[in-house]
Amino acid sequence: MIYPGEGPNLLPPSEPMTSPFTRPTPNTTDSSSTLTPNGPPRANPRTGALARRKSTRPGSSALPRLELHTSRPVFEKNRCTVTLTHGDPDRAIEEAGPKKRRRRYLVASDLSDESLYAIQWAIGTVLREGDECFIVSVMETDTKRESPSPSSLCGFGNLTPLCLAVDTDDVSKQAKITNQRERQAAALALARQTTALLERTRLNVRIYCQAIHAKVPRHMLIDMIDYLEPTLVLVGSRGLTKLKGMLLGSTSNYLVQKSSSPVMVTRRPLRVSRTVHRKVSSLDRVARVTLAEAAIEKESHAQAVDDPEEHQEGSEIKAEVKELQMPKDGEVLSRTQTRE
């Protein structure tokens, strides 16, 4: 349910606390129903599971979904627009009264995860009944790409002015078709993201998904902000530090400094670290020793833990040296006889 002046509730409605204590109404269904009137539910003969009771509360049925109208892609100069109309925003403005003012928002997107979170924040938190939102993806025009030379198309040697004119027309036409396809693909991608989010709400809003080609995208965004005069501009954050953002010249930092409208930089919530930390009980512990024993210890336990293979080799060498130093039985007897 949406109250005036509040945003949409994206979570499923919670059951009231009094529902378990309501008196069940007599069931007038036929004998094939899995529920008995004023009695426990019957078990499913196939699965053996108990069937759930149907709620008898008034208004418990799901509300009908609002109609979503999607326009065909409209192609303009260096621009492609897809309009999404969810419900009836004009009627919502009229019913709200003369004091209700339609607000306009602008979301800058580059089809990344951070930009998707900015769109989610705009639709789920910022938008209200009857508002408009422009979701814009400005792509840089690939001017550095070398177009095929006329000599490669018409052959080397004598080139006529007619041949040059035909070749330049073909090259420009192919470039226009390629850019138009890129704009259409970007606009449809924005429309799909927006549609998936709008279907979860009951907002009467109108959203314009635009894909634009420009030489400098950040300058185009500033021009759009000055022309549309939105209430708020939303842009995603790449999660960089302030120093990195200034060195790399991020778009969000540029909009914050140059925009004539307020700018909201949305940041994705921090993810839970999946690093497995060892418990204290699983750590290798050493038995306590006296100070005298610790003083004559030749090798620390830390070295044995850090490099167990080297520690094992060292212990084997020490054992061999000890065996060589120990006198044999014959040598012991000869030494005792000489002493006597």
C-alpha positions in Angstrom: 0.0 0.0 0.0 1.3 3.5 -0.9 0.5 6.4 1.3 0.5 9.9 0.0 3.9 11.5 0.4 5.7 8.2 0.9 7.7 5.9 -1.4 6.8 2.5 -2.6 7.1 -0.5 -0.3 9.2 -3.1 -2.2 8.9 -5.6 0.6 6.0 -8.1 0.9 3.3 -6.9 3.3 3.6 -8.4 6.8 0.8 -10.4 8.3 -1.1 -8.6 11.2 -0.7 -10.0 14.7 -4.5 -10.6 15.0 -4.7 -13.0 12.0 -4.1 -16.2 14.0 -7.0 -15.3 16.4 -9.7 -14.6 13.8 -12.6 -17.0 13.7 -12.6 -19.0 10.4 -15.8 -18.5 8.4 -17.7 -21.6 7.2 -16.4 -22.9 3.9 -19.0 -23.3 1.2 -16.9 -25.0 -1.3 -17.6 -28.5 -2.6 -16.3 -31.8 -1.1 -13.3 -31.8 -3.4 -11.8 -28.9 -1.6 -8.8 -29.8 0.7 -10.3 -27.7 3.6 -13.2 -28.8 5.8 -15.6 -26.2 7.3 -14.5 -25.2 10.8 -12.1 -28.1 11.0 -8.5 -28.9 10.4 -7.2 -28.8 6.8 -7.1 -32.1 4.9 -3.9 -33.7 3.8 -3.0 -33.9 0.2 -3.4 -37.6 -0.8 -0.4 -37.5 -3.1 2.2 -35.6 -1.1 0.7 -36.0 2.4 1.3 -32.3 3.2 -1.4 -30.2 4.8 -3.0 -27.6 2.7 -2.9 -24.0 3.8 -6.0 -22.1 4.8 -7.1 -19.3 2.5 -7.2 -15.9 4.1 -10.8 -14.5 4.7 -9.7 -11.0 5.4 -11.3 -8.3 3.1 -8.9 -6.9 0.6 -6.5 -9.8 0.9 -6.4 -10.4 -2.8 -3.5 -9.0 -4.7 -3.9 -5.5 -6.1 -4.0 -5.3 -9.9 -0.8 -4.3 -11.5 -0.5 -0.9 -13.2 -0.2 -0.9 -17.0 3.2 -0.3 -18.4 3.4 1.3 -21.8 6.7 1.1 -23.7 7.1 3.3 -26.8 9.1 2.4 -29.8 12.7 3.8 -30.1 12.6 7.3 -31.3 15.6 8.3 -33.3 16.9 11.9 -33.4 20.2 13.5 -34.2 22.8 11.6 -32.2 20.0 10.4 -29.8 17.7 7.5 -29.2 14.8 7.6 -26.7 12.5 5.0 -25.3 9.6 6.3 -23.1 8.1 4.2 -20.3 4.8 5.2 -18.8 3.8 3.3 -15.7 0.2 3.9 -14.7 -1.3 7.3 -15.3 1.1 10.0 -14.0 -1.1 12.9 -15.3 -4.1 11.7 -13.4 -2.0 11.3 -10.3 -0.9 14.9 -10.5 -4.5 16.1 -11.0 -5.8 14.1 -8.0 -3.0 15.4 -5.8 -4.3 19.0 -6.1 -3.0 22.3 -7.4 -0.2 22.4 -4.8 1.4 19.2 -6.1 4.3 20.0 -8.4 5.7 17.5 -10.8 9.4 16.9 -10.1 12.0 15.9 -12.6 15.1 13.8 -12.0 18.1 13.0 -14.0 20.1 9.7 -13.7 23.5 9.4 -15.4 24.2 5.8 -16.3 27.0 3.9 -18.1 25.4 0.5 -17.8 27.6 -0.6 -15.0 26.7 -2.1 -11.6 27.2 1.2 -9.8 24.8 2.9 -12.3 22.3 0.2 -11.9 22.3 0.9 -8.1 21.7 4.6 -8.9 18.6 3.6 -11.0 17.4 1.4 -8.2 17.8 4.2 -5.7 16.0 6.7 -7.9 13.0 4.4 -8.5 12.8 2.9 -5.1 13.5 5.9 -2.9 13.4 9.2 -4.7 10.5 9.0 -7.2 7.0 10.0 -6.1 3.6 9.9 -7.8 3.5 11.8 -11.1 7.2 12.5 -11.3 9.4 12.3 -14.4 12.9 10.7 -14.6 15.5 10.9 -17.4 17.9 8.0 -17.4 20.7 9.1 -19.8 23.7 7.1 -21.1 26.1 9.4 -22.9 28.7 7.6 -25.1 31.8 9.1 -26.4 32.0 9.4 -30.2 34.8 7.3 -31.6 36.5 10.0 -33.6 39.9 8.4 -33.4 38.8 5.5 -35.5 40.4 5.7 -39.0 37.9 5.5 -41.8 38.9 3.6 -44.9 40.6 5.8 -47.4 39.1 6.4 -50.8 42.1 4.9 -52.5 41.5 1.6 -50.9 38.0 1.5 -52.2 38.4 2.9 -55.7 41.8 1.5 -56.4 45.2 3.3 -56.6 45.9 5.7 -59.3 43.7 8.2 -61.0 40.8 9.2 -58.7 37.9 11.2 -60.1 35.9 13.7 -58.0 32.8 11.5 -58.4 34.5 8.5 -57.0 35.7 10.5 -54.0 32.2 11.8 -53.3 30.6 8.3 -53.5 33.2 6.9 -51.1 32.9 9.6 -48.5 29.1 9.2 -48.6 29.3 5.4 -48.1 31.8 5.8 -45.2 29.6 8.4 -43.4 26.5 6.3 -44.0 28.1 3.2 -42.5 29.3 5.2 -39.5 25.8 6.6 -38.9 24.3 3.2 -39.0 26.8 1.8 -36.6 26.3 4.7 -34.1 22.5 4.3 -34.4 22.7 0.6 -33.6 24.9 1.4 -30.5 22.4 4.0 -29.3 19.4 1.7 -29.8 21.1 -1.1 -27.9 22.0 1.2 -25.0 18.5 2.6 -24.9 16.9 -0.8 -24.9 19.3 -2.0 -22.2 18.3 0.9 -20.0 14.6 0.2 -20.7 15.0 -3.4 -19.6 16.7 -2.4 -16.4 14.0 0.2 -15.6 11.1 -2.2 -16.5 12.3 -4.8 -14.1 12.3 -2.2 -11.3 9.0 -0.6 -12.2 7.1 -3.9 -12.1 7.9 -4.1 -8.4 6.3 -0.8 -7.6 2.9 1.0 -7.9 4.2 4.4 -9.0 2.4 6.4 -11.6 5.5 7.9 -13.2 7.0 8.5 -16.7 10.6 7.6 -17.4 12.7 8.5 -20.5 15.6 6.2 -21.4 18.0 8.0 -23.7 21.3 7.0 -25.3 23.4 9.9 -26.7 26.6 10.2 -28.6 28.8 13.1 -27.8 32.5 14.1 -28.1 32.8 14.9 -24.4 30.1 13.1 -22.3 30.6 15.2 -19.2 30.0 18.4 -21.1 26.8 16.9 -22.6 25.6 16.0 -19.1 26.2 19.6 -17.9 24.2 20.9 -20.9 21.3 18.6 -20.2 21.2 19.6 -16.6 21.1 23.3 -17.6 18.3 22.6 -20.2 16.1 20.3 -18.1 16.7 21.9 -14.7 16.1 18.7 -12.8 15.3 18.7 -9.1 18.1 16.3 -8.4 20.8 14.5 -10.4 21.8 11.0 -9.4 25.1 9.4 -10.5 26.8 6.2 -9.4 30.1 6.0 -7.7 33.0 3.7 -8.6 34.0 3.3 -5.0 37.4 5.1 -5.5 39.1 7.2 -3.0 39.1 11.0 -3.2 42.7 11.1 -4.5 42.0 8.5 -7.2 38.8 10.2 -8.3 40.6 13.5 -8.7 43.5 12.0 -10.6 41.3 9.9 -12.9 38.8 12.8 -13.5 35.7 10.8 -12.6 32.4 12.0 -14.0 30.7 12.1 -10.6 33.4 14.5 -9.3 33.0 16.7 -12.3 29.2 16.9 -11.9 29.5 17.7 -8.3 31.7 20.7 -9.1 30.0 22.0 -12.3 26.3 21.0 -12.0 23.8 23.8 -11.5 21.4 21.3 -9.7 22.0 19.2 -6.6 23.9 16.0 -7.2 23.5 12.8 -5.3 26.4 10.3 -5.6 25.0 6.8 -4.8 27.4 4.3 -3.3 26.7 0.6 -3.2 26.6 -1.0 0.3 29.8 -2.7 1.4 29.9 -6.4 0.8 30.4 -8.9 3.6 34.0 -10.2 3.6 34.2 -13.9 2.7 37.7 -14.3 4.2 37.7 -17.3 6.6 39.5 -16.4 9.8 41.0 -19.2 11.8 39.7 -19.6 15.3 41.9 -19.3 18.3 41.3 -23.0 19.2 42.6 -24.1 15.8 45.9 -22.3 16.1 49.1 -24.3 16.8 50.0 -23.8 20.5 53.2 -24.7 22.3 53.3 -26.2 25.7 54.7 -24.0 28.5 58.4 -24.4 29.3 60.6 -23.1 32.0 62.9 -20.2 31.5 66.0 -22.5 31.7 64.6 -24.7 29.0 63.8 -21.8 26.8 67.3 -20.4 27.2 69.0 -23.5 25.8 66.6 -23.9 23.0 68.5 -23.7 19.8 65.6 -23.3 17.4 62.5 -21.3 17.9 59.1 -22.8 17.3 58.2 -19.9 14.9 60.9 -21.0 12.5 59.6 -24.6 12.6 56.1 -23.4 11.8 57.2 -21.0 9.0 59.4 -23.6 7.2 58.5 -27.1 8.4 60.5 -28.8 5.6 63.7 -27.0 6.4 63.0 -27.8 10.1 62.6 -31.5 9.3 65.8 -31.6 7.3 67.7 -29.9 10.1 66.4 -32.4 12.6 67.5 -35.3 10.4 71.0 -33.9 10.0 71.3 -33.4 13.7 70.3 -37.0 14.3 72.9 -38.3 11.8 75.6 -36.2 13.4 74.6 -37.5 16.8 74.9 -41.1 15.6 78.3 -40.5 14.2 79.6 -38.9 17.4 78.4 -41.8 19.5 81.2 -44.4 20.0 80.6 -48.0 18.9 80.8 -51.0 21.3 84.3 -52.1 20.2 85.7 -48.6 20.6 84.2 -48.4 24.1 85.9 -51.7 25.1 89.3 -50.7 23.7 89.2 -47.4 25.6 88.3 -49.1 28.9 91.2 -51.6 28.4 93.7 -48.8 27.7 92.6 -47.0 30.8 93.1 -50.1 33.0 
